[in-house]
Amino acid sequence: VQLQASGGGLVQAGDSLRLSCKFAGRYFSRSAVAWFRQAPEKEREVVAAISRSGKDIYYTESVKGRFTISRDKDRNTVYLQMNKLKPEDTAVYYCAAKDTILTAPLYTDAISYRDWGQGTLVTVSS
């Protein structure tokens, strides 16, 4: 599965950004998807995850109430809407996909994902 991540940029604290993860090919409907991020000198961490059906969603505690993950089947794209951005959100953001026959489960560990986008840099200034 080829994934194209985009939407990063330099913003000020309190601003919003929307990241996009576009799927090439026909695997969108078969994939559970997650957004991860990696800040300098830190481990990669899951930010949000969404099941293949879109009904099950996970957010890491630090982004709850500020970030929203969603999937658009007409555009073969998963979005991460990020509001009220903070300097600690600064990181390279990656989308990842897992081809699965199961509609409900979502996956929050990086090892579960085989396919990764190239990363998009989000920088939040104070």
VEXSESE-69272 format. One record per atom (N, C-alpha, C, CB): chain; atom name; x, y, z; residue in three letters. Coordinates in Angstrom, 2 decimals, decimal comma. Atoms other than C-alpha are relative to their C-alpha. Glycine has a CB too. Example, Ala and Ser with C-alpha at 12.3 -4.5 7.8 and 13.67 -1.06 7.14 Angstrom:
BEGIN
A / N / 0,89 / -1,19 / 0,00 / ALA
A / CA / 12,30 / -4,50 / 7,80 / ALA
A / C / 0,90 / 1,20 / 0,00 / ALA
A / CB / -0,99 / 0,03 / 1,25 / ALA
A / N / -0,82 / -1,19 / -0,06 / SER
A / CA / 13,67 / -1,06 / 7,14 / SER
A / C / -0,77 / 1,09 / 0,73 / SER
A / CB / 0,41 / 0,46 / -1,42 / SER
END
This chain:
BEGIN
A / N / 0,85 / -1,18 / 0,00 / VAL
A / CA / 0,00 / 0,00 / 0,00 / VAL
A / C / 0,89 / 1,23 / 0,00 / VAL
A / CB / -0,97 / 0,00 / 1,23 / VAL
A / N / -0,74 / -1,26 / 0,03 / GLN
A / CA / 1,37 / 3,40 / -0,95 / GLN
A / C / -0,80 / 1,07 / 0,71 / GLN
A / CB / 0,32 / 0,43 / -1,45 / GLN
A / N / 0,64 / -1,04 / -0,78 / LEU
A / CA / 0,58 / 6,22 / 1,45 / LEU
A / C / 0,71 / 1,33 / -0,25 / LEU
A / CB / -0,01 / -0,35 / 1,50 / LEU
A / N / -0,56 / -1,33 / 0,22 / GLN
A / CA / 1,08 / 9,92 / 0,77 / GLN
A / C / -0,50 / 0,92 / 1,08 / GLN
A / CB / -0,36 / 0,54 / -1,41 / GLN
A / N / 0,37 / -0,91 / -1,09 / ALA
A / CA / 1,10 / 12,12 / 3,84 / ALA
A / C / 0,32 / 1,43 / -0,38 / ALA
A / CB / 0,73 / -0,38 / 1,30 / ALA
A / N / -0,21 / -1,42 / 0,29 / SER
A / CA / 0,75 / 15,87 / 3,58 / SER
A / C / -0,73 / 0,86 / 1,01 / SER
A / CB / -0,46 / 0,34 / -1,43 / SER
A / N / 0,74 / -0,93 / -0,83 / GLY
A / CA / -0,46 / 18,96 / 5,37 / GLY
A / C / 0,77 / 0,63 / 1,13 / GLY
A / CB / -1,15 / -0,69 / 0,55 / GLY
A / N / -0,79 / -0,58 / -1,08 / GLY
A / CA / 2,33 / 19,74 / 7,79 / GLY
A / C / 0,41 / 1,43 / -0,32 / GLY
A / CB / 1,23 / -0,84 / 0,25 / GLY
A / N / -0,45 / -1,36 / 0,21 / GLY
A / CA / 3,77 / 23,19 / 8,26 / GLY
A / C / 0,42 / 0,65 / 1,30 / GLY
A / CB / -1,08 / 0,81 / -0,66 / GLY
A / N / -0,39 / -0,80 / -1,17 / LEU
A / CA / 4,89 / 25,92 / 10,63 / LEU
A / C / -1,18 / 0,87 / 0,41 / LEU
A / CB / 1,26 / 0,88 / -0,31 / LEU
A / N / 1,14 / -0,77 / -0,51 / VAL
A / CA / 2,14 / 27,40 / 12,78 / VAL
A / C / 0,33 / 0,51 / 1,40 / VAL
A / CB / -1,29 / -0,86 / 0,02 / VAL
A / N / -0,15 / -0,50 / -1,36 / GLN
A / CA / 1,77 / 29,28 / 16,02 / GLN
A / C / -0,87 / -0,79 / 0,97 / GLN
A / CB / -0,36 / 1,50 / 0,07 / GLN
A / N / 0,80 / 0,66 / -1,02 / ALA
A / CA / 0,45 / 27,86 / 19,25 / ALA
A / C / -1,44 / 0,49 / -0,07 / ALA
A / CB / 0,59 / 0,24 / 1,40 / ALA
A / N / 1,42 / -0,33 / 0,08 / GLY
A / CA / -3,33 / 27,73 / 19,17 / GLY
A / C / -0,59 / -0,13 / -1,39 / GLY
A / CB / -0,20 / 1,39 / 0,48 / GLY
A / N / 0,47 / 0,14 / 1,39 / ASP
A / CA / -3,54 / 27,36 / 15,39 / ASP
A / C / -0,44 / -1,43 / -0,28 / ASP
A / CB / 1,10 / 0,41 / -0,98 / ASP
A / N / 0,47 / 1,31 / 0,43 / SER
A / CA / -4,93 / 24,42 / 13,46 / SER
A / C / 0,72 / -0,43 / -1,28 / SER
A / CB / -1,53 / 0,01 / -0,22 / SER
A / N / -0,48 / 0,61 / 1,24 / LEU
A / CA / -3,65 / 22,08 / 10,76 / LEU
A / C / -0,81 / -1,25 / -0,26 / LEU
A / CB / 1,53 / -0,32 / 0,08 / LEU
A / N / 0,62 / 1,28 / 0,34 / ARG
A / CA / -5,19 / 19,18 / 8,90 / ARG
A / C / 0,99 / -0,80 / -0,83 / ARG
A / CB / -1,33 / 0,21 / -0,78 / ARG
A / N / -0,87 / 0,92 / 0,71 / LEU
A / CA / -2,97 / 16,31 / 7,87 / LEU
A / C / -0,85 / -0,97 / -0,82 / LEU
A / CB / 0,91 / -0,78 / 0,99 / LEU
A / N / 0,68 / 0,94 / 0,89 / SER
A / CA / -3,97 / 14,04 / 5,01 / SER
A / C / 0,90 / -1,19 / -0,27 / SER
A / CB / -0,41 / 0,67 / -1,31 / SER
A / N / -0,71 / 1,22 / 0,35 / CYS
A / CA / -2,96 / 10,47 / 4,30 / CYS
A / C / -0,78 / -0,66 / -1,13 / CYS
A / CB / 0,15 / -0,97 / 1,23 / CYS
A / N / 0,73 / 0,52 / 1,16 / LYS
A / CA / -3,98 / 9,46 / 0,80 / LYS
A / C / 0,54 / -1,36 / -0,41 / LYS
A / CB / 0,09 / 0,97 / -1,18 / LYS
A / N / -0,35 / 1,35 / 0,43 / PHE
A / CA / -4,01 / 5,84 / -0,27 / PHE
A / C / 0,04 / -0,07 / -1,52 / PHE
A / CB / -1,00 / -1,01 / 0,55 / PHE
A / N / -0,03 / 0,34 / 1,41 / ALA
A / CA / -2,90 / 4,80 / -3,70 / ALA
A / C / -0,47 / -1,44 / -0,12 / ALA
A / CB / 1,43 / 0,19 / -0,63 / ALA
A / N / 0,44 / 1,36 / 0,17 / GLY
A / CA / -4,60 / 1,70 / -4,98 / GLY
A / C / -1,34 / -0,26 / 0,68 / GLY
A / CB / 1,03 / -0,94 / 0,52 / GLY
A / N / 1,34 / 0,39 / -0,41 / ARG
A / CA / -7,58 / -0,22 / -3,72 / ARG
A / C / -0,08 / -0,58 / 1,41 / ARG
A / CB / -0,54 / -1,00 / -0,96 / ARG
A / N / -0,04 / 0,62 / -1,33 / TYR
A / CA / -6,68 / -1,06 / -0,13 / TYR
A / C / -0,61 / 0,86 / 1,10 / TYR
A / CB / 1,41 / -0,31 / 0,35 / TYR
A / N / 0,49 / -0,91 / -1,02 / PHE
A / CA / -8,27 / 1,87 / 1,64 / PHE
A / C / -1,06 / -0,66 / 0,88 / PHE
A / CB / -0,57 / 1,27 / -0,65 / PHE
A / N / 1,12 / 0,55 / -0,77 / SER
A / CA / -11,45 / 0,05 / 2,67 / SER
A / C / 0,41 / -1,22 / 0,83 / SER
A / CB / -1,12 / -0,38 / -0,93 / SER
A / N / -0,46 / 1,17 / -0,73 / ARG
A / CA / -9,41 / -2,91 / 3,95 / ARG
A / C / 1,00 / 0,33 / 1,09 / ARG
A / CB / 0,62 / -0,98 / -0,95 / ARG
A / N / -1,10 / -0,39 / -0,88 / SER
A / CA / -7,08 / -0,91 / 6,15 / SER
A / C / -0,45 / 0,68 / 1,28 / SER
A / CB / 0,92 / 0,89 / -0,73 / SER
A / N / 0,00 / -0,79 / -1,22 / ALA
A / CA / -6,93 / 0,12 / 9,77 / ALA
A / C / 1,16 / 0,98 / -0,12 / ALA
A / CB / 0,12 / -0,90 / 1,29 / ALA
A / N / -0,97 / -1,07 / 0,23 / VAL
A / CA / -4,97 / 3,36 / 9,97 / VAL
A / C / 0,33 / 0,69 / 1,31 / VAL
A / CB / -0,53 / 1,02 / -1,03 / VAL
A / N / -0,39 / -0,78 / -1,17 / ALA
A / CA / -3,05 / 5,33 / 12,55 / ALA
A / C / 0,93 / 1,13 / -0,42 / ALA
A / CB / 0,68 / -0,89 / 1,07 / ALA
A / N / -0,98 / -1,07 / 0,10 / TRP
A / CA / -1,10 / 8,54 / 12,87 / TRP
A / C / 0,97 / -0,15 / 1,17 / TRP
A / CB / -0,68 / 1,41 / -0,02 / TRP
A / N / -1,06 / 0,00 / -1,00 / PHE
A / CA / 2,20 / 8,41 / 14,72 / PHE
A / C / 0,77 / 1,31 / -0,13 / PHE
A / CB / 0,94 / -1,23 / -0,17 / PHE
A / N / -0,88 / -1,16 / 0,08 / ARG
A / CA / 4,62 / 11,19 / 15,52 / ARG
A / C / 1,31 / -0,30 / 0,72 / ARG
A / CB / -0,68 / 1,26 / 0,60 / ARG
A / N / -1,31 / 0,16 / -0,63 / GLN
A / CA / 8,26 / 11,42 / 16,41 / GLN
A / C / 0,65 / 1,36 / 0,10 / GLN
A / CB / 0,89 / -0,99 / -0,80 / GLN
A / N / -0,69 / -1,25 / -0,28 / ALA
A / CA / 9,82 / 14,45 / 18,02 / ALA
A / C / 1,50 / -0,28 / 0,10 / ALA
A / CB / -0,54 / 0,66 / 1,31 / ALA
A / N / -1,46 / 0,20 / -0,09 / PRO
A / CA / 13,59 / 15,01 / 18,04 / PRO
A / C / 0,40 / -0,66 / 1,31 / PRO
A / CB / 0,72 / 1,34 / -0,14 / PRO
A / N / -0,55 / 0,72 / -1,15 / GLU
A / CA / 15,34 / 12,59 / 20,40 / GLU
A / C / -1,07 / -0,67 / 0,85 / GLU
A / CB / 0,80 / 0,95 / 0,86 / GLU
A / N / 1,07 / 0,70 / -0,72 / LYS
A / CA / 12,06 / 10,96 / 21,37 / LYS
A / C / -0,43 / -1,22 / -0,80 / LYS
A / CB / -1,21 / 0,93 / 0,25 / LYS
A / N / 0,51 / 1,19 / 0,65 / GLU
A / CA / 10,46 / 7,63 / 20,62 / GLU
A / C / -1,23 / 0,35 / -0,84 / GLU
A / CB / -0,35 / -1,07 / 1,04 / GLU
A / N / 1,21 / -0,15 / 0,78 / ARG
A / CA / 7,80 / 7,34 / 17,96 / ARG
A / C / -1,19 / -0,39 / 0,86 / ARG
A / CB / 0,05 / -0,85 / -1,30 / ARG
A / N / 1,18 / 0,29 / -0,79 / GLU
A / CA / 4,37 / 7,44 / 19,57 / GLU
A / C / -1,25 / 0,09 / -0,86 / GLU
A / CB / -0,10 / 0,96 / 1,20 / GLU
A / N / 1,27 / -0,06 / 0,69 / VAL
A / CA / 0,86 / 6,79 / 18,39 / VAL
A / C / -0,75 / 1,24 / 0,44 / VAL
A / CB / -0,84 / -1,28 / 0,25 / VAL
A / N / 0,80 / -1,18 / -0,30 / VAL
A / CA / -1,31 / 9,89 / 18,18 / VAL
A / C / -1,49 / -0,34 / -0,04 / VAL
A / CB / 0,32 / 1,14 / -1,00 / VAL
A / N / 1,40 / 0,38 / 0,17 / ALA
A / CA / -4,60 / 8,49 / 16,90 / ALA
A / C / -0,06 / -1,21 / -0,92 / ALA
A / CB / -0,84 / 1,18 / -0,57 / ALA
A / N / 0,18 / 1,19 / 0,83 / ALA
A / CA / -5,89 / 5,30 / 15,34 / ALA
A / C / -1,48 / -0,15 / -0,31 / ALA
A / CB / 0,55 / -1,27 / 0,71 / ALA
A / N / 1,39 / 0,19 / 0,41 / ILE
A / CA / -9,04 / 4,37 / 13,46 / ILE
A / C / -0,12 / -1,38 / -0,63 / ILE
A / CB / -0,46 / 1,11 / -0,99 / ILE
A / N / 0,20 / 1,34 / 0,51 / SER
A / CA / -10,44 / 0,98 / 12,64 / SER
A / C / -0,40 / 0,03 / -1,47 / SER
A / CB / -1,05 / -0,73 / 0,82 / SER
A / N / 0,38 / 0,12 / 1,41 / ARG
A / CA / -11,22 / -0,28 / 9,18 / ARG
A / C / -1,41 / 0,54 / -0,23 / ARG
A / CB / 0,09 / -1,46 / -0,46 / ARG
A / N / 1,39 / -0,45 / 0,13 / SER
A / CA / -14,93 / 0,46 / 9,75 / SER
A / C / -0,15 / 1,48 / 0,29 / SER
A / CB / -0,89 / -0,80 / 0,92 / SER
A / N / 0,11 / -1,40 / -0,40 / GLY
A / CA / -14,22 / 3,91 / 11,16 / GLY
A / C / -0,77 / 0,20 / 1,29 / GLY
A / CB / -0,64 / 0,78 / -1,08 / GLY
A / N / 0,86 / -0,13 / -1,19 / LYS
A / CA / -16,38 / 3,18 / 14,18 / LYS
A / C / 0,81 / 0,00 / 1,30 / LYS
A / CB / -1,01 / -1,12 / 0,05 / LYS
A / N / -0,84 / 0,07 / -1,20 / ASP
A / CA / -13,54 / 2,56 / 16,62 / ASP
A / C / 1,19 / 0,94 / -0,16 / ASP
A / CB / 0,49 / -1,46 / 0,26 / ASP
A / N / -1,03 / -1,04 / 0,08 / ILE
A / CA / -11,15 / 5,39 / 17,37 / ILE
A / C / 0,74 / 0,07 / 1,32 / ILE
A / CB / -0,62 / 1,37 / -0,36 / ILE
A / N / -0,85 / -0,16 / -1,19 / TYR
A / CA / -8,27 / 5,87 / 19,77 / TYR
A / C / 0,78 / 1,32 / -0,13 / TYR
A / CB / 0,99 / -1,21 / 0,15 / TYR
A / N / -0,88 / -1,16 / -0,08 / TYR
A / CA / -6,46 / 9,04 / 20,85 / TYR
A / C / 0,92 / -0,14 / 1,19 / TYR
A / CB / -0,82 / 1,31 / 0,10 / TYR
A / N / -0,87 / -0,07 / -1,15 / THR
A / CA / -3,44 / 9,37 / 23,02 / THR
A / C / -0,49 / 1,14 / 0,89 / THR
A / CB / 1,48 / 0,20 / -0,43 / THR
A / N / 0,58 / -0,91 / -0,98 / GLU
A / CA / -4,26 / 11,30 / 26,17 / GLU
A / C / 0,31 / 1,47 / -0,29 / GLU
A / CB / 0,48 / -0,36 / 1,38 / GLU
A / N / -0,43 / -1,39 / 0,15 / SER
A / CA / -2,33 / 14,43 / 25,28 / SER
A / C / -0,70 / 0,75 / -1,14 / SER
A / CB / 1,48 / 0,03 / -0,23 / SER
A / N / 0,67 / -0,68 / 1,13 / VAL
A / CA / -4,39 / 15,13 / 22,14 / VAL
A / C / -1,52 / -0,10 / 0,07 / VAL
A / CB / 0,48 / -0,59 / -1,33 / VAL
A / N / 1,45 / 0,14 / -0,12 / LYS
A / CA / -7,87 / 14,19 / 23,33 / LYS
A / C / -0,66 / 1,37 / 0,12 / LYS
A / CB / -0,36 / -0,87 / 1,23 / LYS
A / N / 0,70 / -1,27 / -0,01 / GLY
A / CA / -10,31 / 17,01 / 22,70 / GLY
A / C / 0,58 / 1,03 / -0,95 / GLY
A / CB / -0,01 / 0,55 / 1,37 / GLY
A / N / -0,62 / -0,96 / 0,93 / ARG
A / CA / -7,93 / 18,72 / 20,25 / ARG
A / C / 0,15 / -0,58 / -1,40 / ARG
A / CB / 1,38 / 0,42 / 0,53 / ARG
A / N / -0,23 / 0,66 / 1,29 / PHE
A / CA / -7,29 / 16,19 / 17,45 / PHE
A / C / -1,19 / -0,89 / -0,34 / PHE
A / CB / 1,30 / -0,83 / 0,03 / PHE
A / N / 1,06 / 0,87 / 0,48 / THR
A / CA / -9,80 / 14,32 / 15,33 / THR
A / C / 0,51 / -0,79 / -1,21 / THR
A / CB / -1,27 / 0,82 / -0,36 / THR
A / N / -0,35 / 0,86 / 1,14 / ILE
A / CA / -9,06 / 11,36 / 13,06 / ILE
A / C / -1,28 / -0,40 / -0,71 / ILE
A / CB / 0,81 / -1,26 / 0,46 / ILE
A / N / 1,18 / 0,38 / 0,76 / SER
A / CA / -11,47 / 10,55 / 10,28 / SER
A / C / 0,45 / -0,62 / -1,32 / SER
A / CB / -0,94 / 1,23 / -0,25 / SER
A / N / -0,31 / 0,60 / 1,29 / ARG
A / CA / -11,62 / 8,62 / 7,04 / ARG
A / C / -1,08 / 0,33 / -1,01 / ARG
A / CB / 0,17 / -1,52 / 0,12 / ARG
A / N / 0,90 / -0,37 / 1,08 / ASP
A / CA / -13,19 / 9,60 / 3,72 / ASP
A / C / 0,17 / -1,04 / -1,10 / ASP
A / CB / 0,30 / 1,45 / -0,52 / ASP
A / N / -0,11 / 1,09 / 0,96 / LYS
A / CA / -13,90 / 6,60 / 1,52 / LYS
A / C / -0,09 / 0,49 / -1,43 / LYS
A / CB / -1,07 / -1,03 / 0,24 / LYS
A / N / 0,11 / -0,53 / 1,36 / ASP
A / CA / -14,73 / 8,75 / -1,49 / ASP
A / C / 1,34 / 0,55 / -0,51 / ASP
A / CB / -1,08 / 1,09 / -0,06 / ASP
A / N / -1,30 / -0,56 / 0,35 / ARG
A / CA / -11,25 / 10,28 / -1,42 / ARG
A / C / 1,17 / -0,91 / 0,36 / ARG
A / CB / 0,18 / 1,33 / 0,68 / ARG
A / N / -1,05 / 0,94 / -0,41 / ASN
A / CA / -9,36 / 7,24 / -0,12 / ASN
A / C / 1,03 / 0,69 / 0,90 / ASN
A / CB / 0,71 / -0,60 / -1,24 / ASN
A / N / -0,88 / -0,83 / -0,82 / THR
A / CA / -7,95 / 9,52 / 2,53 / THR
A / C / -0,40 / -0,06 / 1,47 / THR
A / CB / -0,02 / 1,46 / -0,49 / THR
A / N / 0,20 / -0,13 / -1,44 / VAL
A / CA / -7,55 / 9,55 / 6,29 / VAL
A / C / 0,56 / 1,36 / 0,42 / VAL
A / CB / 0,70 / -1,18 / 0,79 / VAL
A / N / -0,39 / -1,35 / -0,44 / TYR
A / CA / -7,36 / 12,94 / 7,97 / TYR
A / C / 0,33 / 0,00 / 1,49 / TYR
A / CB / -1,13 / 1,00 / -0,30 / TYR
A / N / -0,22 / -0,31 / -1,41 / LEU
A / CA / -5,96 / 14,18 / 11,24 / LEU
A / C / -0,17 / 1,51 / 0,14 / LEU
A / CB / 1,44 / -0,49 / 0,49 / LEU
A / N / 0,25 / -1,41 / -0,26 / GLN
A / CA / -7,53 / 17,49 / 12,18 / GLN
A / C / 0,61 / 0,34 / 1,35 / GLN
A / CB / -1,53 / 0,32 / -0,03 / GLN
A / N / -0,71 / -0,37 / -1,22 / MET
A / CA / -5,33 / 19,18 / 14,76 / MET
A / C / -0,33 / 1,44 / 0,35 / MET
A / CB / 1,54 / -0,19 / -0,16 / MET
A / N / 0,39 / -1,33 / -0,47 / ASN
A / CA / -6,73 / 22,12 / 16,69 / ASN
A / C / 0,75 / 0,34 / 1,28 / ASN
A / CB / -1,52 / 0,09 / 0,23 / ASN
A / N / -0,65 / -0,47 / -1,24 / LYS
A / CA / -5,30 / 24,20 / 19,53 / LYS
A / C / 1,40 / -0,59 / 0,15 / LYS
A / CB / -0,86 / -0,38 / 1,24 / LYS
A / N / -1,33 / 0,59 / 0,00 / LEU
A / CA / -1,81 / 23,14 / 18,63 / LEU
A / C / 0,90 / 0,63 / 1,05 / LEU
A / CB / 0,64 / 0,14 / -1,37 / LEU
A / N / -0,93 / -0,41 / -1,04 / LYS
A / CA / 0,89 / 23,34 / 21,27 / LYS
A / C / 1,44 / -0,25 / -0,48 / LYS
A / CB / -0,28 / -0,77 / 1,34 / LYS
A / N / -1,39 / 0,26 / 0,40 / PRO
A / CA / 4,68 / 23,54 / 20,95 / PRO
A / C / 0,41 / -1,45 / 0,18 / PRO
A / CB / 0,94 / 0,89 / 0,81 / PRO
A / N / -0,35 / 1,40 / -0,21 / GLU
A / CA / 4,88 / 20,01 / 22,33 / GLU
A / C / -0,58 / -0,95 / -1,04 / GLU
A / CB / -0,45 / -0,43 / 1,35 / GLU
A / N / 0,48 / 0,80 / 1,13 / ASP
A / CA / 2,98 / 18,79 / 19,27 / ASP
A / C / 1,00 / -0,01 / -1,16 / ASP
A / CB / -1,35 / 0,55 / -0,49 / ASP
A / N / -1,01 / -0,04 / 1,05 / THR
A / CA / 6,04 / 19,60 / 17,16 / THR
A / C / 0,64 / -1,37 / -0,19 / THR
A / CB / 1,07 / 1,05 / 0,33 / THR
A / N / -0,52 / 1,33 / 0,31 / ALA
A / CA / 7,15 / 16,41 / 15,43 / ALA
A / C / -0,17 / -0,27 / -1,49 / ALA
A / CB / -0,74 / -1,09 / 0,85 / ALA
A / N / 0,32 / 0,54 / 1,31 / VAL
A / CA / 7,27 / 14,53 / 12,18 / VAL
A / C / -1,15 / -0,98 / 0,19 / VAL
A / CB / 1,25 / -0,70 / -0,67 / VAL
A / N / 1,20 / 0,84 / -0,10 / TYR
A / CA / 3,89 / 12,90 / 11,69 / TYR
A / C / -0,03 / -0,99 / -1,15 / TYR
A / CB / -1,29 / 0,88 / 0,00 / TYR
A / N / 0,06 / 1,09 / 0,98 / TYR
A / CA / 3,52 / 9,58 / 9,92 / TYR
A / C / -1,37 / -0,65 / 0,04 / TYR
A / CB / 1,11 / -1,04 / 0,28 / TYR
A / N / 1,18 / 0,87 / 0,01 / CYS
A / CA / 0,45 / 7,74 / 8,78 / CYS
A / C / 0,46 / -1,42 / -0,32 / CYS
A / CB / -1,06 / 0,51 / -1,03 / CYS
A / N / -0,33 / 1,40 / 0,18 / ALA
A / CA / 0,47 / 3,98 / 8,79 / ALA
A / C / -1,28 / -0,79 / -0,23 / ALA
A / CB / 0,77 / -0,55 / 1,22 / ALA
A / N / 1,18 / 0,79 / 0,34 / ALA
A / CA / -1,88 / 1,34 / 7,44 / ALA
A / C / 0,26 / -1,48 / 0,19 / ALA
A / CB / -0,41 / 0,27 / -1,44 / ALA
A / N / -0,05 / 1,46 / -0,18 / LYS
A / CA / -2,62 / -2,28 / 8,21 / LYS
A / C / -1,15 / -0,61 / -0,76 / LYS
A / CB / -0,05 / -0,39 / 1,51 / LYS
A / N / 1,00 / 0,73 / 0,75 / ASP
A / CA / -4,44 / -4,45 / 5,74 / ASP
A / C / -0,59 / -1,08 / 0,90 / ASP
A / CB / 0,61 / -0,63 / -1,29 / ASP
A / N / 0,60 / 0,94 / -0,93 / THR
A / CA / -6,94 / -6,44 / 7,79 / THR
A / C / -1,38 / -0,40 / -0,46 / THR
A / CB / -0,07 / 0,59 / 1,40 / THR
A / N / 1,35 / 0,45 / 0,33 / ILE
A / CA / -10,06 / -8,54 / 7,31 / ILE
A / C / -0,96 / 0,36 / 1,13 / ILE
A / CB / -0,02 / -1,52 / -0,26 / ILE
A / N / 0,83 / -0,30 / -1,17 / LEU
A / CA / -11,32 / -7,39 / 10,72 / LEU
A / C / -0,43 / 1,47 / -0,03 / LEU
A / CB / 0,77 / -0,31 / 1,30 / LEU
A / N / 0,50 / -1,37 / 0,13 / THR
A / CA / -13,52 / -4,30 / 10,75 / THR
A / C / 0,11 / 0,80 / 1,29 / THR
A / CB / -1,43 / -0,02 / -0,44 / THR
A / N / 0,07 / -0,73 / -1,26 / ALA
A / CA / -13,49 / -3,46 / 14,44 / ALA
A / C / 1,34 / 0,41 / 0,62 / ALA
A / CB / -0,72 / -0,83 / 0,98 / ALA
A / N / -1,20 / -0,34 / -0,77 / PRO
A / CA / -9,98 / -3,58 / 15,82 / PRO
A / C / 0,76 / 1,19 / -0,53 / PRO
A / CB / 0,90 / -1,17 / 0,04 / PRO
A / N / -0,98 / -1,00 / 0,36 / LEU
A / CA / -7,65 / -0,67 / 15,86 / LEU
A / C / 1,30 / -0,37 / 0,69 / LEU
A / CB / -0,48 / 1,44 / 0,38 / LEU
A / N / -1,32 / 0,43 / -0,43 / TYR
A / CA / -3,95 / -0,92 / 16,49 / TYR
A / C / 0,82 / 1,22 / 0,38 / TYR
A / CB / 0,72 / -0,83 / -1,11 / TYR
A / N / -0,71 / -1,18 / -0,50 / THR
A / CA / -1,83 / 1,43 / 18,54 / THR
A / C / 1,51 / -0,21 / 0,08 / THR
A / CB / -0,52 / 0,37 / 1,35 / THR
A / N / -1,44 / 0,22 / -0,04 / ASP
A / CA / 1,59 / -0,17 / 18,29 / ASP
A / C / 0,57 / -0,01 / -1,41 / ASP
A / CB / 0,33 / -1,32 / 0,72 / ASP
A / N / -0,60 / -0,17 / 1,32 / ALA
A / CA / 3,90 / 0,63 / 15,40 / ALA
A / C / 0,30 / -1,33 / -0,68 / ALA
A / CB / 1,26 / 0,81 / 0,11 / ALA
A / N / -0,38 / 1,27 / 0,60 / ILE
A / CA / 4,89 / -2,98 / 14,89 / ILE
A / C / -1,16 / -0,66 / -0,73 / ILE
A / CB / 0,53 / -0,95 / 1,07 / ILE
A / N / 1,16 / 0,58 / 0,67 / SER
A / CA / 1,34 / -3,80 / 13,77 / SER
A / C / -0,14 / 0,47 / -1,44 / SER
A / CB / -1,25 / 0,34 / 0,77 / SER
A / N / 0,20 / -0,63 / 1,30 / TYR
A / CA / 1,67 / -1,61 / 10,70 / TYR
A / C / 1,13 / -0,34 / -0,97 / TYR
A / CB / -0,11 / 1,50 / 0,15 / TYR
A / N / -0,99 / 0,35 / 1,02 / ARG
A / CA / 3,39 / -2,72 / 7,54 / ARG
A / C / 0,32 / 1,16 / -0,92 / ARG
A / CB / -0,49 / -1,17 / -0,83 / ARG
A / N / -0,15 / -1,05 / 1,01 / ASP
A / CA / 2,84 / 0,32 / 5,35 / ASP
A / C / 0,01 / 1,39 / 0,66 / ASP
A / CB / -1,13 / -0,08 / -1,04 / ASP
A / N / -0,20 / -1,31 / -0,60 / TRP
A / CA / 4,00 / 3,84 / 6,19 / TRP
A / C / 0,13 / 1,08 / -1,06 / TRP
A / CB / 1,25 / 0,00 / 0,89 / TRP
A / N / -0,23 / -1,16 / 0,84 / GLY
A / CA / 3,81 / 7,24 / 4,60 / GLY
A / C / 1,37 / 0,60 / 0,29 / GLY
A / CB / -1,10 / 1,04 / 0,20 / GLY
A / N / -1,35 / -0,55 / -0,07 / GLN
A / CA / 6,88 / 9,41 / 4,23 / GLN
A / C / 0,20 / 0,97 / 1,15 / GLN
A / CB / 0,33 / 0,68 / -1,29 / GLN
A / N / -0,15 / -0,95 / -1,11 / GLY
A / CA / 6,19 / 11,76 / 7,15 / GLY
A / C / -0,20 / 1,42 / -0,46 / GLY
A / CB / 1,36 / -0,14 / 0,64 / GLY
A / N / 0,19 / -1,41 / 0,27 / THR
A / CA / 5,17 / 15,38 / 7,28 / THR
A / C / 0,30 / 0,77 / 1,28 / THR
A / CB / -1,46 / 0,30 / -0,52 / THR
A / N / -0,50 / -0,72 / -1,17 / LEU
A / CA / 6,74 / 17,93 / 9,61 / LEU
A / C / -1,00 / 1,04 / 0,46 / LEU
A / CB / 1,34 / 0,67 / -0,32 / LEU
A / N / 0,84 / -1,00 / -0,65 / VAL
A / CA / 4,60 / 19,91 / 12,01 / VAL
A / C / 0,85 / 0,73 / 1,03 / VAL
A / CB / -1,26 / -0,66 / 0,68 / VAL
A / N / -0,76 / -0,82 / -0,93 / THR
A / CA / 6,29 / 22,77 / 13,83 / THR
A / C / -0,93 / 1,05 / 0,59 / THR
A / CB / 1,21 / 0,66 / -0,70 / THR
A / N / 0,88 / -0,93 / -0,70 / VAL
A / CA / 4,40 / 24,75 / 16,44 / VAL
A / C / 0,87 / 0,94 / 0,83 / VAL
A / CB / -1,03 / -0,75 / 0,90 / VAL
A / N / -0,79 / -0,99 / -0,74 / SER
A / CA / 6,00 / 27,95 / 17,69 / SER
A / C / -0,81 / 0,58 / 1,14 / SER
A / CB / 0,49 / 1,11 / -0,94 / SER
A / N / 0,70 / -0,54 / -1,18 / SER
A / CA / 5,19 / 29,46 / 21,07 / SER
A / C / -0,20 / 1,50 / -0,12 / SER
A / CB / 0,77 / -0,32 / 1,28 / SER
END
